[in-house]
Amino acid sequence: MNKFKIAFLIIIFSLLNSCFTPNGKLRTKRTSPDGKYILEVYQLKLSSGFRTHGDSPNAYVILKNKEGKIISEPSLLNKCHFILNDLSVEWYKHKENKVYYTNISYINIGTGKMICL
């Protein structure tokens, strides 16, 4: 019975994770200097009806290799949304195997781990 509950919870979590992965509009693509990776930037719609002139929509990134295989993307637990105006892509900063998409948020290219602060 416990195995059934665990399997059921895993299936539910997987379905929720796939359903709540953000769907944005592709805004831009940035290719790494060595041509091995592509960082895709997706724009989300502004959620508030009260917008001001300076509002910038939220965004998120997906890192792919040159064949199109996803290396890193947001998940239900780690959405890593940022303000689109904060986009600042820098590949291999400080000679690390990372791509920064804001001044402090990055993706470790080797592990695919997304760190957002």
TIRO-2110 file (N, C-alpha, C; in Angstrom, 1 decimal):
// TIRO-2110
0.8, -1.2, 0.0, N, 1, A
0.0, 0.0, 0.0, CA, 1, A
0.9, 1.3, 0.0, C, 1, A
2.0, 1.2, 0.8, N, 2, A
2.8, 2.4, 0.8, CA, 2, A
3.5, 2.7, -0.5, C, 2, A
3.8, 1.6, -1.3, N, 3, A
4.4, 1.8, -2.6, CA, 3, A
3.4, 2.5, -3.5, C, 3, A
2.2, 2.1, -3.4, N, 4, A
1.1, 2.7, -4.2, CA, 4, A
1.0, 4.2, -3.9, C, 4, A
1.0, 4.6, -2.7, N, 5, A
0.9, 6.0, -2.3, CA, 5, A
2.1, 6.8, -2.8, C, 5, A
3.3, 6.2, -2.7, N, 6, A
4.5, 6.9, -3.1, CA, 6, A
4.4, 7.1, -4.7, C, 6, A
4.1, 6.1, -5.4, N, 7, A
3.9, 6.2, -6.8, CA, 7, A
2.9, 7.2, -7.2, C, 7, A
1.8, 7.2, -6.5, N, 8, A
0.7, 8.2, -6.8, CA, 8, A
1.2, 9.6, -6.6, C, 8, A
1.9, 9.8, -5.5, N, 9, A
2.4, 11.2, -5.2, CA, 9, A
3.4, 11.6, -6.2, C, 9, A
4.2, 10.7, -6.7, N, 10, A
5.2, 11.1, -7.7, CA, 10, A
4.5, 11.4, -9.0, C, 10, A
3.5, 10.7, -9.4, N, 11, A
2.8, 11.0, -10.6, CA, 11, A
2.1, 12.4, -10.5, C, 11, A
1.4, 12.6, -9.4, N, 12, A
0.7, 13.9, -9.1, CA, 12, A
1.8, 15.0, -9.2, C, 12, A
2.9, 14.9, -8.5, N, 13, A
3.9, 15.9, -8.5, CA, 13, A
4.4, 16.2, -9.9, C, 13, A
4.7, 15.1, -10.7, N, 14, A
5.1, 15.3, -12.1, CA, 14, A
4.1, 16.0, -12.9, C, 14, A
2.8, 15.7, -12.8, N, 15, A
1.8, 16.4, -13.5, CA, 15, A
1.7, 17.8, -13.2, C, 15, A
1.7, 18.1, -11.9, N, 16, A
1.7, 19.5, -11.4, CA, 16, A
2.9, 20.3, -11.9, C, 16, A
4.0, 19.7, -11.9, N, 17, A
5.2, 20.4, -12.4, CA, 17, A
5.2, 20.7, -13.8, C, 17, A
4.6, 19.8, -14.6, N, 18, A
4.5, 20.0, -16.1, CA, 18, A
3.4, 21.0, -16.4, C, 18, A
2.4, 21.0, -15.6, N, 19, A
1.3, 22.0, -15.8, CA, 19, A
1.6, 23.4, -15.4, C, 19, A
2.4, 23.6, -14.4, N, 20, A
2.7, 24.9, -13.9, CA, 20, A
4.1, 25.4, -14.4, C, 20, A
4.7, 24.8, -15.3, N, 21, A
5.9, 25.3, -15.9, CA, 21, A
5.4, 26.6, -16.7, C, 21, A
6.1, 27.7, -16.5, N, 22, A
5.6, 28.9, -17.1, CA, 22, A
5.7, 28.9, -18.7, C, 22, A
4.7, 29.5, -19.3, N, 23, A
4.6, 29.6, -20.7, CA, 23, A
4.7, 31.0, -21.1, C, 23, A
5.8, 31.4, -21.6, N, 24, A
6.0, 32.8, -22.0, CA, 24, A
6.3, 32.8, -23.5, C, 24, A
6.5, 34.1, -23.9, N, 25, A
6.8, 34.3, -25.3, CA, 25, A
8.3, 34.5, -25.5, C, 25, A
8.8, 33.8, -26.4, N, 26, A
10.3, 33.9, -26.7, CA, 26, A
10.6, 35.3, -27.0, C, 26, A
11.5, 35.9, -26.2, N, 27, A
11.9, 37.3, -26.4, CA, 27, A
13.2, 37.4, -27.2, C, 27, A
14.2, 36.6, -26.8, N, 28, A
15.5, 36.7, -27.5, CA, 28, A
16.3, 35.4, -27.2, C, 28, A
17.3, 35.2, -28.0, N, 29, A
18.2, 34.1, -27.8, CA, 29, A
19.6, 34.6, -27.8, C, 29, A
20.4, 34.1, -26.9, N, 30, A
21.8, 34.5, -26.8, CA, 30, A
22.7, 33.2, -26.9, C, 30, A
23.6, 33.2, -27.8, N, 31, A
24.5, 32.1, -28.0, CA, 31, A
25.8, 32.3, -27.3, C, 31, A
26.4, 31.2, -26.7, N, 32, A
27.7, 31.3, -26.0, CA, 32, A
28.8, 31.7, -27.0, C, 32, A
29.9, 32.2, -26.6, N, 33, A
31.0, 32.6, -27.5, CA, 33, A
31.5, 31.4, -28.2, C, 33, A
31.5, 30.2, -27.6, N, 34, A
32.1, 29.0, -28.3, CA, 34, A
31.0, 28.3, -29.1, C, 34, A
29.8, 28.8, -29.1, N, 35, A
28.7, 28.3, -30.0, CA, 35, A
28.1, 27.0, -29.4, C, 35, A
28.5, 26.6, -28.2, N, 36, A
28.0, 25.3, -27.7, CA, 36, A
26.6, 25.4, -27.0, C, 36, A
26.2, 26.6, -26.6, N, 37, A
25.0, 26.7, -25.8, CA, 37, A
24.2, 27.9, -26.3, C, 37, A
22.9, 27.8, -26.0, N, 38, A
21.9, 28.9, -26.3, CA, 38, A
21.1, 29.2, -25.1, C, 38, A
21.0, 30.4, -24.7, N, 39, A
20.2, 30.9, -23.6, CA, 39, A
19.0, 31.6, -24.2, C, 39, A
17.8, 31.0, -24.0, N, 40, A
16.6, 31.5, -24.5, CA, 40, A
15.9, 32.3, -23.4, C, 40, A
15.4, 33.5, -23.7, N, 41, A
14.8, 34.4, -22.7, CA, 41, A
13.3, 34.5, -23.1, C, 41, A
12.5, 34.2, -22.1, N, 42, A
11.0, 34.2, -22.4, CA, 42, A
10.4, 35.3, -21.5, C, 42, A
9.5, 36.0, -22.1, N, 43, A
8.8, 37.1, -21.4, CA, 43, A
7.4, 36.6, -20.9, C, 43, A
7.1, 36.9, -19.7, N, 44, A
5.8, 36.6, -19.1, CA, 44, A
4.9, 37.9, -19.2, C, 44, A
3.6, 37.7, -19.2, N, 45, A
2.7, 38.9, -19.3, CA, 45, A
2.7, 39.6, -17.9, C, 45, A
2.5, 40.9, -18.0, N, 46, A
2.4, 41.6, -16.7, CA, 46, A
1.1, 41.1, -16.1, C, 46, A
1.2, 40.8, -14.8, N, 47, A
0.0, 40.2, -14.1, CA, 47, A
-1.0, 41.3, -13.5, C, 47, A
-0.6, 42.5, -13.4, N, 48, A
-1.4, 43.5, -12.8, CA, 48, A
-2.1, 44.4, -13.8, C, 48, A
-3.4, 44.7, -13.5, N, 49, A
-4.1, 45.6, -14.4, CA, 49, A
-3.6, 47.1, -14.2, C, 49, A
-2.9, 47.3, -13.1, N, 50, A
-2.5, 48.7, -12.8, CA, 50, A
-1.0, 48.8, -13.2, C, 50, A
-0.8, 49.2, -14.4, N, 51, A
0.5, 49.3, -15.0, CA, 51, A
1.0, 50.8, -15.0, C, 51, A
2.2, 51.0, -14.8, N, 52, A
2.8, 52.3, -15.0, CA, 52, A
3.7, 52.3, -16.1, C, 52, A
4.2, 53.4, -16.5, N, 53, A
5.0, 53.6, -17.7, CA, 53, A
6.4, 52.8, -17.5, C, 53, A
6.9, 52.7, -16.3, N, 54, A
8.2, 52.1, -16.0, CA, 54, A
8.1, 50.6, -15.8, C, 54, A
6.9, 50.0, -15.8, N, 55, A
6.8, 48.6, -15.6, CA, 55, A
7.5, 47.7, -16.6, C, 55, A
8.2, 46.7, -16.1, N, 56, A
8.9, 45.8, -17.0, CA, 56, A
8.3, 44.4, -16.6, C, 56, A
8.0, 43.6, -17.6, N, 57, A
7.5, 42.2, -17.4, CA, 57, A
8.5, 41.3, -16.8, C, 57, A
8.0, 40.3, -16.1, N, 58, A
8.9, 39.2, -15.6, CA, 58, A
9.3, 38.4, -16.8, C, 58, A
10.4, 37.6, -16.6, N, 59, A
11.0, 36.8, -17.6, CA, 59, A
11.6, 35.6, -16.9, C, 59, A
11.9, 34.6, -17.7, N, 60, A
12.7, 33.4, -17.3, CA, 60, A
13.6, 32.9, -18.4, C, 60, A
14.5, 32.1, -18.1, N, 61, A
15.5, 31.6, -19.1, CA, 61, A
15.4, 30.1, -19.2, C, 61, A
15.8, 29.6, -20.4, N, 62, A
16.0, 28.2, -20.6, CA, 62, A
17.4, 28.0, -21.3, C, 62, A
18.2, 27.2, -20.8, N, 63, A
19.5, 26.9, -21.3, CA, 63, A
19.5, 25.6, -22.1, C, 63, A
19.9, 25.7, -23.4, N, 64, A
20.0, 24.5, -24.3, CA, 64, A
21.4, 24.3, -24.8, C, 64, A
21.7, 23.1, -25.2, N, 65, A
22.9, 22.9, -26.0, CA, 65, A
22.6, 23.2, -27.4, C, 65, A
23.7, 23.2, -28.3, N, 66, A
23.5, 23.6, -29.7, CA, 66, A
22.6, 22.6, -30.5, C, 66, A
22.4, 21.4, -29.9, N, 67, A
21.4, 20.4, -30.6, CA, 67, A
20.0, 20.7, -30.1, C, 67, A
19.8, 21.6, -29.2, N, 68, A
18.4, 21.9, -28.7, CA, 68, A
18.0, 21.1, -27.5, C, 68, A
18.9, 20.3, -26.9, N, 69, A
18.6, 19.6, -25.7, CA, 69, A
18.6, 20.6, -24.5, C, 69, A
17.5, 20.5, -23.7, N, 70, A
17.4, 21.4, -22.5, CA, 70, A
18.4, 21.0, -21.4, C, 70, A
19.2, 21.9, -21.0, N, 71, A
20.2, 21.7, -19.9, CA, 71, A
19.6, 22.2, -18.6, C, 71, A
18.9, 23.3, -18.6, N, 72, A
18.3, 23.9, -17.4, CA, 72, A
17.1, 24.7, -17.8, C, 72, A
16.0, 24.6, -16.9, N, 73, A
14.8, 25.3, -17.1, CA, 73, A
14.1, 25.5, -15.8, C, 73, A
13.2, 26.5, -15.6, N, 74, A
12.5, 26.7, -14.4, CA, 74, A
11.7, 25.5, -14.1, C, 74, A
11.4, 25.3, -12.8, N, 75, A
10.5, 24.2, -12.3, CA, 75, A
9.5, 24.8, -11.4, C, 75, A
8.6, 24.0, -10.9, N, 76, A
7.6, 24.4, -9.9, CA, 76, A
8.2, 25.0, -8.7, C, 76, A
9.3, 24.4, -8.2, N, 77, A
9.9, 24.8, -7.0, CA, 77, A
10.9, 25.9, -7.2, C, 77, A
11.5, 26.0, -8.4, N, 78, A
12.5, 26.9, -8.6, CA, 78, A
12.2, 27.7, -9.9, C, 78, A
11.3, 28.7, -9.8, N, 79, A
10.8, 29.4, -11.0, CA, 79, A
11.9, 30.4, -11.5, C, 79, A
12.6, 31.0, -10.7, N, 80, A
13.7, 31.9, -11.1, CA, 80, A
13.2, 33.0, -12.1, C, 80, A
12.1, 33.6, -11.8, N, 81, A
11.7, 34.7, -12.6, CA, 81, A
12.5, 35.9, -12.2, C, 81, A
12.7, 36.8, -13.2, N, 82, A
13.4, 38.1, -12.9, CA, 82, A
12.7, 39.1, -13.8, C, 82, A
13.0, 40.4, -13.5, N, 83, A
12.5, 41.5, -14.2, CA, 83, A
13.3, 41.6, -15.6, C, 83, A
12.6, 41.7, -16.7, N, 84, A
13.2, 41.7, -18.0, CA, 84, A
14.3, 42.8, -18.1, C, 84, A
14.0, 43.9, -17.5, N, 85, A
15.0, 45.0, -17.6, CA, 85, A
16.3, 44.7, -16.9, C, 85, A
16.3, 43.6, -16.0, N, 86, A
17.5, 43.2, -15.3, CA, 86, A
18.3, 42.2, -16.1, C, 86, A
17.9, 41.8, -17.3, N, 87, A
18.6, 40.9, -18.2, CA, 87, A
20.0, 41.4, -18.5, C, 87, A
21.0, 40.6, -18.2, N, 88, A
22.4, 40.9, -18.4, CA, 88, A
23.1, 39.6, -18.6, C, 88, A
23.3, 39.2, -19.8, N, 89, A
23.8, 37.8, -20.1, CA, 89, A
25.4, 38.0, -20.2, C, 89, A
26.0, 37.1, -19.4, N, 90, A
27.5, 37.1, -19.4, CA, 90, A
27.9, 35.6, -19.3, C, 90, A
28.6, 35.2, -20.4, N, 91, A
29.1, 33.8, -20.4, CA, 91, A
30.4, 33.6, -19.8, C, 91, A
30.6, 32.6, -19.0, N, 92, A
31.9, 32.2, -18.4, CA, 92, A
32.6, 33.3, -17.6, C, 92, A
31.7, 34.0, -16.9, N, 93, A
32.2, 35.1, -16.0, CA, 93, A
33.2, 34.6, -15.0, C, 93, A
34.3, 35.3, -14.8, N, 94, A
35.4, 34.9, -13.9, CA, 94, A
35.9, 33.5, -14.3, C, 94, A
35.8, 33.1, -15.6, N, 95, A
36.3, 31.9, -16.1, CA, 95, A
35.7, 30.7, -15.5, C, 95, A
34.4, 30.8, -15.0, N, 96, A
33.7, 29.7, -14.4, CA, 96, A
32.8, 29.1, -15.5, C, 96, A
32.4, 27.9, -15.3, N, 97, A
31.5, 27.3, -16.2, CA, 97, A
30.0, 27.6, -16.0, C, 97, A
29.7, 28.9, -16.0, N, 98, A
28.4, 29.5, -15.7, CA, 98, A
28.0, 30.5, -16.7, C, 98, A
26.7, 30.7, -16.8, N, 99, A
26.1, 31.8, -17.6, CA, 99, A
25.3, 32.6, -16.7, C, 99, A
25.6, 33.8, -16.5, N, 100, A
24.8, 34.8, -15.7, CA, 100, A
23.8, 35.4, -16.6, C, 100, A
22.5, 35.4, -16.1, N, 101, A
21.5, 36.1, -16.9, CA, 101, A
21.0, 37.3, -16.2, C, 101, A
21.4, 37.6, -15.0, N, 102, A
21.3, 38.9, -14.3, CA, 102, A
22.6, 39.1, -13.6, C, 102, A
22.8, 40.2, -12.9, N, 103, A
24.1, 40.4, -12.3, CA, 103, A
24.4, 39.4, -11.2, C, 103, A
23.4, 38.7, -10.6, N, 104, A
23.6, 37.8, -9.5, CA, 104, A
23.0, 36.4, -9.8, C, 104, A
22.2, 36.2, -10.7, N, 105, A
21.5, 34.9, -11.0, CA, 105, A
22.2, 34.2, -12.2, C, 105, A
22.4, 32.9, -12.0, N, 106, A
23.2, 32.2, -13.0, CA, 106, A
22.8, 30.8, -13.1, C, 106, A
23.3, 30.1, -14.2, N, 107, A
23.1, 28.7, -14.4, CA, 107, A
24.5, 28.1, -14.5, C, 107, A
24.7, 27.0, -13.7, N, 108, A
25.9, 26.2, -13.8, CA, 108, A
25.8, 25.3, -15.0, C, 108, A
26.6, 25.6, -16.0, N, 109, A
26.4, 24.8, -17.3, CA, 109, A
26.7, 23.4, -17.1, C, 109, A
27.7, 23.0, -16.3, N, 110, A
28.0, 21.6, -16.1, CA, 110, A
27.0, 20.8, -15.4, C, 110, A
26.3, 21.4, -14.4, N, 111, A
25.3, 20.6, -13.6, CA, 111, A
23.9, 21.0, -14.0, C, 111, A
23.7, 22.1, -14.7, N, 112, A
22.3, 22.5, -15.0, CA, 112, A
21.6, 23.2, -13.9, C, 112, A
22.3, 23.4, -12.8, N, 113, A
21.6, 24.0, -11.6, CA, 113, A
21.4, 25.5, -11.8, C, 113, A
20.2, 25.9, -11.6, N, 114, A
19.8, 27.3, -11.7, CA, 114, A
19.8, 28.0, -10.3, C, 114, A
20.6, 29.0, -10.2, N, 115, A
20.7, 29.8, -9.0, CA, 115, A
20.1, 31.2, -9.2, C, 115, A
19.0, 31.5, -8.5, N, 116, A
18.4, 32.8, -8.6, CA, 116, A
18.3, 33.5, -7.3, C, 116, A
18.8, 34.7, -7.2, N, 117, A
18.8, 35.5, -6.0, CA, 117, A
18.0, 36.8, -6.2, C, 117, A
END
